């Protein structure tokens, strides 16, 4: 199965789900990568990438 970022790179963007708007600050190197993938992935791509990254981190730490 292709993950979300691989889907963006290969131009196959999966569906996104409802989200809640929050404001965060990112280090420039992460913001640049996220912006690049967001342009290629289209609307909702950046949110989905951040959600997937947070899900993995929170799961690894036993929070979910």
Secondary structure, 3 states (H helix, E strand, C coil): CCCHHHHHHCCCCCCCCCCCCCCCCCCHHHHHHHHHHHHHHCCCHHHHHHHHHHHHHHHHCCCC
